[in-house]
């Protein structure tokens, strides 16, 4: 018997449970990820992708990045000592200097809090046929705003392809991913140039 409250099947079907990734994000980013993660599993592909696209379109890039707190930065271990070792600090001011370094790190793309690893797992697994989306979210997590463009484009393109009359293998080919040779032949027979 499935537990649709604590462990819904549409969130557990992937390489890991969806909440393991979404809990690392603010509301907007977590929702965009959630809808892409499950879009093929609930039977409402286009609706879920349109919801994900809504969050991508209405969020600031920082709302689509993993959440980092002062505690996260201190937990990264060697980051602060490494930076501190290259700084000249007056004796007795080490604590204030550490706080300045940590505060400065909060504005940068920070080391992994687990999100970038999970996004890479999804990208390499081509989870839900959305590797470009996962790569875009990974780029955002690493501080590159261009990842938002990649993520939006991946979701928009997937919506357009789902609404077309192509098979999954043909969609994968059109989306730039490998598929069985028969899919390429069918597309060429329809007059598509790849």
Buried (B, 14 or more C-beta within 10 A) or exposed (E): EEEEEEEBEBBBBBEEBBBBBBEBBBEBBBBBBBBBBBBBBBEBBEEBBBBBBBBBEEBEBBBBBBBBEEEBBEEBEEBBEEBEEEEEBEEEEEEEBBEBBBEEBEEEBBBBBEBBEBBBBBBEEBBBBBBBBBBBBBBBBBBBEEBBBBBBBBBBBBBEBBEEEBEEBBBBBBBEBEBEEEBBEBBEEEEEEE
